[in-house]
């Protein structure tokens, strides 16, 4: 994993390479093994690699520059230095990630006459681009990446992000200048960058706890969306989608399918993602996803495999019993990391700094502490992200399936006194399918409207609807929606917390072949509504069904079909911890009052009642608004030190 930065001056002014250097330094944690800067000129069709010892901070005619921090994973020699320049010196690539199928194309390129200087996937992608162009290149590769390609012959820059959004990439413009980077914090080192809150996107954050697609909370700062690439020239830019899952059903019939095919494809994905010239380990949360990844990876480590598990101090949130089962079966070198309220309060600001956005999902602190320990043993980790979104593992997917399968039962039950009100609230029968799922997947919908009374629901629902495919299978549509929105945010968070300690995180469940397989099957292979009305709130025997068959095969039914805990953290315990209370009362609440974005009176009164047991349920939505204020003080006010 690595860090990319870049500058394009559209007014033809030469790039200040001292500024580019400082931007790159801001991301040094992403790639401590090497750093390099390259300047380029569309007018001169020329490029130059900068010497760090040079005193000159500008080169006449070079109006563009790329910087790169390298975390060496494949070919640890200097032959893999980036930005990498083609043999004809007309194409430059800066590439953060791994293309797991890249080496299958190397023989073809050698036969075309390419003389390779390294053993990296980066160099293969460089020449695949020259052979096929940007869109075909992105369609061919199976991996995780954010990349920049500068083509001097046509005067264009391409910025692209992988199909699932595993690796982050941002860009900023003020008109004359385009900046781009792996992390937003790099922009702060450019004098033209202005950090301003984008009020148009605060509604989305208030409801969801994140911003989706190309949106961010800062004005003129954009994400490259998953499965898209941006094209920049000296005069304009455009965005293009290059991939989307094929949702057409390739198979019908037996709804009690044999899981062997899925198991085989998943094992191949794990095997392909173990490619590395450095040490690899596994994140092990105890859930079935990370447990299967760990189990399938273990045979490739004859000398033993390192696993890393976060154990909350509060045992109600721990899956340590299941972690121990996996450790025993795989005979792993297990590392258990306890996270305490003390660690949480001491690291909340630094975690917010690394993630670049409000830390509304508090389990990020667990990932941070795990990475802090793992860095002493490995440079690469495999994890189980993506399975729940891809295969329908969350409770909300089941609610949607039940609502779709039993509309008559819901209408009937909604008319029964007392119980009917609960059914109407739970299934919202007046809403369309898409609106319903957006609504129940919106973590803080009701509270957001109380805390911010001018939320524009029309804009919010339109933006979310645009992320949902138009396919007859509604259960596939909502899974794609979750992948394009919430999952992309979680992946970015995972990247930032592991990269804070120079660790690359890989996600086998989001291998293109796994995604293609899952979406080629009927949704009922993975998600079915039970005929038992009592199960509509306890659905976990009926979610991720095909995958749970595999988990039961390797472990047992109790292991596979337990209630889902997930990688949760006891946020209530943290929020009433004395030092956290001090931070909230002295820094966060006064900031919320002075900023005036959210309803200070409601937030303050709710927090003051937090110590009452009945108010524990408010801790999650309340934390989302506290996280926003911490982020704003670090990234907008610039007055709170990370």
C-alpha positions as MATLAB code, in Angstrom:
seq = 'XXXXXXXXXXXXXXXXXXXXXXXXXXXXXXXXXXXXXXXXXXXXXXXXXXXXXXXXXXXXXXXXXXXXXXXXXXXXXXXXXXXXXXXXXXXXXXXXXXXXXXXXXXXXXXXXXXXXXXXXXXXXXXXXXXXXXXXXXXXXXXXXXXXXXXXXXXXXXXXXXXXXXXXXXXXXXXXXXXXXXXXXXXXXXXXXXXXXXXXXXXXXXXXXXXXXXXXXXXXXXXXXXXXXXXXXXXXXXXXXXXXXXXXXXXXXXXXXXXXXXXXXXXXXXXXXXXXXXXXXXXXXXXXXXXXXXXXXXXXXXXXXXXXXXXXXXXXXXXXXXXXXXXXXXXXXXXXXXXXXXXXXXXXXXXXXXXXXXXXXXXXXXXXXXXXXXXXXXXXXXXXXXXXXXXXXXXXXXXXXXXXXXXXXXXXXXXXXXXXXXXXXXXXXXXXXXXXXXXXXXXXXXXXXXXXXXXXXXXXXXXXXXXXXXXXXXXXXXXXXXXXXXXXXXXXXXXXXXXXXXXXXXXXXXXXXXXXXXXXXXXXXXXXXXXXXXXXXXXXXXXXXXXXXXXXXXXXXXXXXXXXXXXXXXXXXXXXXXXXXXXXXXXXXXXXXXXXXXXXXXXXXXXXXXXXXXXXXXXXXXXXXXXXXXXXXXXXXXXXXXX';
ca = [
       0.000    0.000    0.000;
       1.192    3.437   -0.817;
       0.337    7.134   -0.958;
      -0.298    9.223   -4.084;
      -0.256   13.021   -4.371;
      -0.438   15.227   -7.433;
      -0.776   18.785   -8.723;
      -1.944   20.054  -12.107;
      -1.695   23.813  -12.709;
      -4.135   24.583  -15.497;
      -2.795   28.134  -15.796;
       0.539   26.649  -16.975;
       2.383   27.961  -13.944;
       5.270   25.682  -12.913;
       4.616   23.349  -10.009;
       6.323   24.225   -6.757;
       7.981   20.918   -5.935;
       8.651   21.961   -2.353;
       4.870   22.089   -1.905;
       4.471   18.721   -3.623;
       7.138   17.344   -1.290;
       5.284   18.615    1.783;
       2.031   17.123    0.508;
       3.781   13.795    0.048;
       5.399   14.019    3.492;
       1.919   14.338    5.005;
       1.221   10.786    3.814;
       4.583    9.267    4.703;
       2.897    6.729    6.982;
       1.304    5.194    3.857;
       4.697    4.391    2.374;
       7.798    4.676    4.568;
      10.043    2.574    2.307;
      10.671    5.102   -0.469;
       9.573    8.521   -1.701;
       9.897   10.003   -5.184;
       8.642   13.060   -7.101;
       8.136   13.425  -10.840;
       7.343   16.547  -12.854;
       5.580   16.538  -16.234;
       4.577   18.893  -19.021;
       1.780   18.353  -21.535;
       3.153   21.164  -23.739;
       6.705   19.802  -23.856;
       5.583   16.135  -23.656;
       8.380   15.672  -21.193;
       8.908   14.340  -17.687;
      11.616   14.679  -15.052;
      12.358   12.831  -11.812;
      13.290   15.246   -9.032;
      16.377   14.800   -6.920;
      15.623   15.319   -3.213;
      18.870   17.247   -2.801;
      17.962   19.844   -5.436;
      17.522   23.340   -4.020;
      15.405   24.611   -6.936;
      11.748   24.341   -6.042;
      10.386   25.053   -9.548;
      11.259   23.797  -13.018;
      10.228   25.977  -15.963;
       7.526   24.431  -18.131;
       6.607   21.615  -15.755;
       3.027   22.485  -14.771;
       2.240   19.069  -13.288;
       3.766   16.894  -10.603;
       3.288   13.499   -8.967;
       4.548   12.353   -5.592;
       4.618    8.819   -4.256;
       5.308    7.150   -0.908;
       6.013    3.456   -1.332;
       5.172    0.585    0.986;
       7.151   -2.206   -0.661;
       5.130   -5.429   -0.958;
       6.238   -6.931   -4.308;
       9.799   -6.589   -5.627;
      11.388   -4.778   -2.710;
      14.203   -3.399   -4.890;
      14.421    0.128   -6.303;
      13.271   -1.282   -9.660;
       9.745   -0.891   -8.321;
      10.151    2.837   -7.579;
       7.133    5.007   -8.324;
       5.958    7.144   -9.985;
       6.998    4.761  -12.779;
       7.750    6.091  -16.253;
       7.250    4.069  -19.456;
      10.139    3.184  -21.752;
       9.073    5.873  -24.249;
       8.749    8.391  -21.376;
       5.225    9.351  -22.461;
       3.209    7.631  -19.714;
       3.602    7.913  -15.923;
       1.805    5.731  -13.385;
       1.383    6.080   -9.631;
      -0.389    3.028   -8.271;
      -1.574    2.234   -4.752;
      -2.786   -1.337   -4.315;
      -2.518   -4.821   -5.721;
      -3.768   -6.334   -8.999;
      -3.999  -10.026   -8.141;
      -4.314  -11.186  -11.752;
      -1.700   -8.829  -13.214;
       0.962  -11.470  -13.807;
      -1.376  -13.455  -16.077;
      -0.861  -10.654  -18.640;
       2.927  -10.477  -18.422;
       3.681  -13.150  -21.023;
       1.410  -11.408  -23.527;
       3.236   -8.112  -22.990;
       6.661   -9.735  -23.277;
       5.579  -11.212  -26.615;
       4.635   -7.662  -27.630;
       8.235   -6.666  -27.077;
       8.022   -5.073  -23.622;
      11.246   -5.299  -21.660;
      10.347   -5.327  -17.968;
      12.680   -3.758  -15.415;
      10.862   -4.960  -12.267;
       8.779   -7.790  -10.861;
       5.893   -5.513   -9.861;
       2.261   -5.490  -10.896;
       2.614   -1.716  -11.369;
       4.840   -2.103  -14.417;
       2.421   -4.610  -15.957;
      -0.442   -2.136  -15.551;
       1.658    0.627  -17.102;
       2.080   -1.338  -20.327;
      -1.446   -2.759  -20.297;
      -2.587    0.868  -20.354;
      -0.390    1.588  -23.365;
      -1.792   -1.473  -25.101;
      -5.490   -1.078  -24.290;
      -6.247    2.370  -22.850;
      -7.755    3.247  -19.488;
     -11.224    1.691  -19.669;
     -10.084   -1.714  -20.915;
      -7.240   -1.748  -18.390;
      -9.656   -1.175  -15.517;
     -12.048   -3.825  -16.826;
      -9.232   -6.390  -17.067;
      -7.662   -6.132  -13.625;
      -8.961   -7.848  -10.524;
      -7.687   -6.199   -7.397;
      -7.815   -3.249   -5.048;
      -6.309    0.038   -6.116;
      -6.271    3.767   -6.515;
      -4.176    4.909   -9.447;
      -3.075    7.908  -11.441;
      -1.972    7.653  -15.072;
      -0.530   10.683  -16.871;
      -0.534   10.359  -20.666;
       1.638   13.077  -22.195;
       0.743   12.128  -25.766;
      -2.934   13.018  -25.322;
      -2.545   15.558  -22.531;
      -4.727   13.793  -19.983;
      -4.612   12.571  -16.393;
      -6.701    9.574  -15.303;
      -7.600    8.968  -11.654;
      -9.276    5.638  -10.918;
     -10.514    3.675   -7.934;
     -11.153   -0.068   -7.724;
     -14.541   -1.688   -8.283;
     -15.448   -1.807   -4.568;
     -13.753    1.351   -3.279;
     -11.205   -0.545   -1.169;
      -8.518    2.098   -1.715;
      -9.253    5.827   -1.280;
      -8.559    8.694   -3.695;
      -9.642   12.354   -3.479;
      -9.345   15.463   -5.621;
      -9.762   19.196   -5.062;
     -10.115   22.148   -7.385;
     -10.149   25.919   -7.013;
     -10.403   26.553  -10.743;
      -6.782   26.938  -11.824;
      -5.349   24.123   -9.737;
      -6.244   20.431   -9.445;
      -4.915   18.581   -6.400;
      -5.302   14.854   -5.787;
      -4.194   12.556   -2.980;
      -4.811    9.292   -1.174;
      -5.767   11.256    1.953;
      -7.454   14.649    2.275;
      -4.935   15.872    4.848;
      -2.306   16.207    2.100;
      -4.269   19.104    0.562;
      -3.638   21.237    3.641;
       0.007   21.617    2.610;
      -0.963   23.486   -0.580;
      -1.424   27.262   -0.079;
      -4.407   27.398   -2.453;
      -6.400   24.865   -0.421;
      -9.211   26.295    1.708;
     -10.915   24.038    4.245;
     -14.603   24.977    4.368;
     -17.585   22.953    5.541;
     -19.837   21.858    2.691;
     -23.243   22.452    4.232;
     -24.956   20.750    1.276;
     -23.683   17.370    2.465;
     -24.213   17.740    6.211;
     -27.754   16.329    5.915;
     -26.420   13.088    4.465;
     -23.862   12.773    7.241;
     -26.461   13.519    9.931;
     -28.684   10.693    8.662;
     -26.096    8.079    7.657;
     -22.923    8.923    9.565;
     -20.976    9.248    6.287;
     -21.166   10.787    2.803;
     -21.424    8.547   -0.255;
     -20.442    8.474   -3.929;
     -18.279   11.523   -4.761;
     -19.442   13.651   -1.843;
     -17.397   14.840    1.164;
     -17.948   17.310    4.005;
     -15.446   19.807    2.568;
     -16.192   22.283   -0.214;
     -14.556   21.459   -3.551;
     -13.186   18.162   -2.230;
     -14.484   15.034   -3.958;
     -14.041   11.300   -3.692;
     -13.399    9.222   -6.780;
     -16.411    6.874   -6.442;
     -15.851    3.106   -6.493;
     -15.718    1.623  -10.029;
     -15.198    5.064  -11.625;
     -12.360    6.987  -13.209;
     -11.904   10.717  -13.673;
     -10.360   12.231  -16.794;
      -8.641   15.613  -16.460;
      -7.251   17.788  -19.245;
      -6.034   21.372  -19.121;
      -9.575   22.633  -19.736;
     -12.136   20.171  -18.384;
     -12.856   16.953  -16.525;
     -15.413   14.157  -16.644;
     -16.315   11.076  -14.650;
     -16.911    7.596  -16.117;
     -18.206    4.381  -14.579;
     -16.141    1.454  -15.843;
     -17.678   -1.492  -13.983;
     -20.882   -2.658  -12.338;
     -21.946   -6.097  -11.200;
     -23.951   -8.255  -13.572;
     -27.178   -8.862  -11.675;
     -28.815  -11.168  -14.209;
     -29.512  -14.639  -12.795;
     -27.427  -17.357  -14.436;
     -29.010  -20.219  -12.527;
     -32.455  -21.102  -11.222;
     -33.887  -24.055   -9.410;
     -32.633  -25.564   -6.164;
     -32.826  -22.966   -3.420;
     -30.865  -25.261   -1.113;
     -27.741  -25.033   -3.206;
     -24.502  -26.863   -2.537;
     -21.969  -24.393   -1.124;
     -18.940  -26.184   -2.624;
     -18.669  -23.852   -5.630;
     -18.694  -20.740   -3.455;
     -16.128  -22.339   -1.143;
     -13.832  -23.097   -4.080;
     -14.060  -19.563   -5.495;
     -13.468  -18.039   -2.069;
     -10.422  -20.263   -1.473;
      -8.968  -19.150   -4.818;
      -9.539  -15.510   -3.848;
      -7.705  -16.034   -0.558;
      -4.848  -17.815   -2.321;
      -4.452  -15.043   -4.916;
      -4.400  -12.365   -2.217;
      -1.546  -14.015   -0.347;
       0.911  -12.908   -3.055;
       3.600  -10.926   -1.259;
       7.323  -10.605   -0.674;
       6.683   -9.630    2.961;
       4.931  -11.186    5.971;
       1.133  -11.707    5.794;
      -1.357  -12.284    8.620;
      -5.100  -12.281    9.258;
      -7.531  -10.136   11.184;
      -9.682  -12.458   13.281;
     -12.755  -10.922   14.884;
     -14.463  -14.240   15.639;
     -17.278  -13.632   13.159;
     -17.800  -16.262   10.474;
     -16.325  -14.045    7.725;
     -12.871  -13.445    9.204;
     -12.917  -16.985   10.637;
     -13.309  -18.522    7.172;
     -10.652  -16.246    5.662;
      -8.260  -17.306    8.425;
      -9.156  -20.979    7.979;
      -8.624  -20.881    4.206;
      -5.329  -18.965    4.508;
      -3.768  -21.255    7.118;
      -2.527  -24.067    4.762;
      -0.237  -21.556    3.023;
       1.721  -20.933    6.234;
       3.613  -24.123    7.106;
       5.644  -22.276    9.706;
       2.607  -20.780   11.433;
       0.339  -17.818   10.740;
      -0.193  -14.666   12.811;
      -3.741  -13.665   13.683;
      -4.803  -10.448   15.392;
      -7.977  -10.066   17.432;
      -9.440   -7.100   19.311;
     -11.066   -7.960   22.637;
     -13.274   -5.238   24.198;
     -12.981   -4.866   27.948;
     -16.774   -5.265   28.156;
     -17.377   -8.999   27.603;
     -20.910   -8.367   26.262;
     -19.267   -7.143   23.057;
     -16.658   -9.884   22.803;
     -16.566  -12.929   20.533;
     -13.483  -14.323   22.239;
     -15.005  -17.805   22.601;
     -15.348  -18.051   18.825;
     -11.908  -16.537   18.280;
     -10.469  -19.287   20.484;
     -12.209  -21.971   18.404;
     -10.588  -20.656   15.230;
      -7.187  -20.310   16.897;
      -7.376  -23.892   18.116;
      -8.427  -25.249   14.724;
      -5.845  -23.301   12.719;
      -3.067  -23.483   15.334;
      -2.395  -19.809   14.718;
       0.117  -17.586   16.420;
      -2.600  -15.588   18.124;
      -2.293  -11.990   19.231;
      -5.169  -10.706   21.363;
      -5.412   -6.970   21.845;
      -7.606   -5.555   24.588;
      -9.168   -2.156   24.006;
     -10.148   -0.095   27.028;
     -11.972    3.206   27.572;
      -8.597    4.727   28.491;
      -7.115    3.816   25.114;
     -10.231    5.045   23.360;
     -10.181    8.528   24.859;
      -6.427    8.885   24.392;
      -6.613    7.960   20.698;
      -9.907    9.381   19.473;
      -8.328   12.574   18.092;
      -5.424   10.815   16.365;
      -7.846    8.281   14.827;
     -10.027   11.119   13.542;
      -6.938   12.768   12.073;
      -5.949    9.600   10.233;
      -9.424    8.860    8.909;
      -9.935   12.419    7.525;
     -13.695   12.291    8.238;
     -15.837   12.125   11.381;
     -15.248    8.866   13.221;
     -18.912    7.966   13.498;
     -18.218    4.205   13.483;
     -16.377    3.755   16.802;
     -14.970    0.301   16.030;
     -12.285    2.117   14.024;
     -10.388    2.512   17.302;
     -10.213   -1.261   17.595;
      -8.730   -1.535   14.098;
      -6.221    1.169   14.965;
      -4.998   -0.626   18.070;
      -4.853   -3.947   16.236;
      -2.723   -2.373   13.468;
      -0.469   -0.831   16.102;
       0.318   -4.329   17.367;
       0.364   -6.050   13.965;
       3.035   -3.737   12.516;
       5.670   -5.561   14.577;
       4.855   -8.841   12.790;
       3.373   -8.268    9.321;
       3.059   -5.769    6.480;
      -0.116   -7.287    4.984;
      -3.384   -8.375    6.605;
      -6.397  -10.237    5.227;
      -9.828   -9.412    6.660;
     -13.482  -10.372    6.253;
     -14.991   -7.057    5.115;
     -17.637   -7.100    2.412;
     -19.331  -10.415    3.081;
     -22.323   -8.949    4.920;
     -23.053   -6.391    2.208;
     -22.446   -8.822   -0.656;
     -24.428  -11.753    0.729;
     -27.088  -10.009    2.807;
     -25.791  -10.525    6.322;
     -27.391   -7.589    8.133;
     -30.739   -7.547    9.903;
     -32.016   -4.825    7.569;
     -31.636   -7.129    4.556;
     -33.853   -9.674    6.245;
     -36.442   -7.032    7.097;
     -36.553   -6.053    3.452;
     -36.877   -9.697    2.339;
     -39.666  -10.356    4.852;
     -41.543   -7.230    3.776;
     -41.232   -8.258    0.134;
     -42.285  -11.869    0.751;
     -45.237  -11.299    3.091;
     -46.965   -8.011    2.186;
     -50.413   -9.477    2.901;
     -49.408  -10.669    6.359;
     -47.935   -7.248    7.139;
     -51.084   -5.444    6.018;
     -53.197   -7.782    8.157;
     -50.986   -7.513   11.221;
     -50.851   -3.719   10.847;
     -54.606   -3.561   11.498;
     -54.484   -5.436   14.804;
     -54.818   -3.120   17.844;
     -51.590   -2.445   19.733;
     -49.459   -4.896   17.711;
     -50.411   -3.169   14.457;
     -48.618    0.031   15.422;
     -45.388   -1.907   15.925;
     -45.743   -3.597   12.535;
     -46.431   -0.298   10.767;
     -43.391    1.277   12.412;
     -41.171   -1.695   11.616;
     -42.214   -2.291    7.989;
     -43.442    1.176    6.872;
     -45.932   -0.299    4.346;
     -46.607    3.097    2.725;
     -43.047    3.316    1.323;
     -41.659    1.912   -1.933;
     -39.115   -0.931   -1.781;
     -36.124    1.307   -2.345;
     -37.316    4.064   -0.018;
     -37.944    1.491    2.692;
     -34.443    0.051    2.570;
     -32.823    3.491    2.479;
     -34.915    4.454    5.467;
     -34.100    1.423    7.637;
     -30.424    1.537    6.624;
     -30.192    5.183    7.672;
     -28.655    4.836   11.104;
     -29.924    8.075   12.622;
     -32.907    9.100   10.478;
     -35.310   10.157   13.235;
     -32.675   11.655   15.513;
     -31.090   13.538   12.616;
     -34.350   15.359   11.970;
     -34.572   16.290   15.641;
     -30.996   17.535   15.782;
     -31.166   19.356   12.422;
     -34.618   20.640   11.597;
     -33.908   21.830    8.040;
     -32.932   18.486    6.502;
     -33.960   18.226    2.856;
     -35.399   14.702    2.573;
     -36.022   15.079   -1.154;
     -32.346   15.670   -1.933;
     -31.258   12.942    0.472;
     -33.525   10.247   -0.994;
     -32.676   11.260   -4.568;
     -28.945   10.947   -3.886;
     -29.434    7.525   -2.311;
     -31.796    6.289   -5.037;
     -29.095    7.102   -7.591;
     -26.911    4.430   -5.986;
     -29.538    1.683   -6.427;
     -29.561   -0.326   -9.684;
     -32.761   -0.807  -11.663;
     -33.014   -4.580  -11.615;
     -36.051   -6.842  -11.112;
     -34.368   -8.516   -8.125;
     -34.865   -6.011   -5.326;
     -32.710   -8.056   -2.928;
     -29.734   -7.694   -5.269;
     -30.388   -3.985   -5.734;
     -30.204   -3.224   -2.036;
     -27.000   -5.211   -1.611;
     -25.366   -3.196   -4.394;
     -26.627   -0.005   -2.725;
     -25.008   -1.031    0.547;
     -21.747   -1.820   -1.224;
     -21.670    1.544   -3.021;
     -22.417    3.534    0.105;
     -21.858    2.191    3.592;
     -19.322   -0.482    2.639;
     -17.181    1.961    0.646;
     -17.018    4.162    3.752;
     -16.103    1.230    6.016;
     -13.391    0.122    3.593;
     -11.909    3.601    3.532;
     -11.913    3.624    7.322;
     -10.205    0.216    7.421;
      -7.585    1.458    4.959;
      -6.856    4.580    6.982;
      -6.553    2.811   10.344;
      -4.196    0.098    9.037;
      -2.191    2.496    6.878;
      -1.609    4.693    9.918;
       0.870    1.935   10.812;
       2.003    1.136    7.245;
      -0.028   -2.077    6.889;
      -1.820   -3.120    3.706;
      -5.278   -4.630    4.285;
      -6.781   -7.023    1.730;
     -10.381   -8.230    1.437;
     -10.904  -11.582   -0.352;
     -14.720  -11.390   -0.195;
     -14.552   -8.437   -2.606;
     -12.541  -10.277   -5.236;
     -14.305   -9.693   -8.570;
     -14.771  -13.438   -9.084;
     -16.510  -13.803   -5.721;
     -18.791  -10.837   -6.475;
     -19.597  -12.179   -9.943;
     -20.455  -15.598   -8.533;
     -22.706  -14.273   -5.781;
     -24.688  -11.991   -8.072;
     -25.049  -14.727  -10.700;
     -27.150  -16.745   -8.246;
     -30.732  -16.143   -7.103;
     -30.900  -13.990   -3.999;
     -32.682  -16.835   -2.225;
     -29.388  -18.737   -2.080;
     -28.253  -16.197    0.488;
     -31.351  -14.561    1.952;
     -34.774  -16.062    2.661;
     -37.727  -14.837    4.666;
     -38.864  -17.346    7.259;
     -42.518  -18.362    7.357;
     -42.342  -18.048   11.138;
     -43.546  -14.524   12.023;
     -41.683  -14.680   15.350;
     -38.361  -14.675   13.484;
     -38.771  -11.307   11.799;
     -36.589   -9.712   14.491;
     -34.187  -12.656   14.949;
     -33.290  -13.583   11.367;
     -29.750  -14.842   11.412;
     -30.552  -18.400   10.338;
     -31.828  -16.868    7.111;
     -29.055  -14.450    6.145;
     -25.793  -15.265    4.279;
     -27.184  -18.776    4.081;
     -24.774  -20.287    1.557;
     -21.752  -18.938    3.422;
     -23.069  -20.160    6.763;
     -23.281  -23.675    5.347;
     -19.548  -23.470    4.730;
     -18.942  -22.151    8.255;
     -21.008  -25.011    9.729;
     -18.955  -27.501    7.707;
     -15.654  -26.277    9.148;
     -16.949  -25.565   12.647;
     -20.525  -26.348   13.724;
     -24.094  -25.078   13.451;
     -23.922  -23.080   16.663;
     -20.806  -21.317   15.362;
     -22.446  -20.554   12.006;
     -25.984  -19.587   13.025;
     -25.483  -17.515   16.177;
     -26.824  -13.996   16.514;
     -24.628  -11.403   14.882;
     -22.468   -9.250   17.151;
     -20.124   -7.796   14.559;
     -17.058   -5.744   15.347;
     -18.946   -3.555   17.804;
     -17.528   -1.451   20.603;
     -19.203   -0.522   23.920;
     -19.660    3.135   22.970;
     -21.786    3.873   26.047;
     -18.931    2.757   28.346;
     -16.542    5.061   26.507;
     -18.843    8.080   26.571;
     -19.295    8.008   30.350;
     -15.606    7.321   31.057;
     -14.366   10.238   33.220;
     -11.755   11.546   30.777;
     -14.175   11.269   27.872;
     -16.837   13.111   29.840;
     -14.314   15.867   30.459;
     -13.554   16.128   26.725;
     -17.249   16.151   25.840;
     -18.158   18.803   28.403;
     -15.118   21.040   27.918;
     -14.464   20.743   24.171;
     -17.168   18.962   22.179;
     -20.405   20.432   23.579;
     -19.124   24.055   23.586;
     -18.006   23.490   19.983;
     -21.440   22.229   18.952;
     -23.055   25.267   20.569;
     -20.721   27.729   18.872;
     -20.842   26.079   15.455;
     -24.637   26.195   15.312;
     -25.024   23.342   12.810;
     -26.889   20.981   15.136;
     -29.400   21.451   17.978;
     -27.117   22.035   20.945;
     -29.904   22.031   23.543;
     -31.213   18.603   22.531;
     -27.743   17.056   22.276;
     -26.609   18.529   25.598;
     -29.743   17.477   27.495;
     -29.598   13.951   26.065;
     -25.956   13.526   27.044;
     -26.600   14.769   30.584;
     -29.139   11.952   30.955;
     -26.762    9.344   29.575;
     -25.868    7.852   32.923;
     -29.446    6.688   33.312;
     -29.761    3.150   31.989;
     -32.809    3.997   29.880;
     -30.725    6.486   27.892;
     -28.009    4.041   26.844;
     -29.845    3.454   23.567;
     -29.080    7.056   22.579;
     -25.310    6.618   22.748;
     -24.759    5.656   19.083;
     -26.616    8.503   17.404;
     -25.266   10.956   19.969;
     -21.712    9.851   19.287;
     -22.155   10.511   15.556;
     -22.676   14.223   16.273;
     -19.831   14.332   18.797;
     -17.574   12.752   16.159;
     -18.590   15.449   13.668;
     -17.580   18.197   16.081;
     -14.209   16.598   16.862;
     -13.528   16.316   13.127;
     -14.560   19.936   12.525;
     -12.230   21.207   15.231;
      -9.308   19.240   13.740;
      -9.928   19.788   10.015;
     -11.852   23.068    9.754;
     -11.002   25.117   12.850;
      -7.472   23.621   12.992;
      -7.412   24.265   16.739;
      -7.583   20.717   18.160;
      -4.337   18.779   17.989;
      -4.555   15.184   16.794;
];
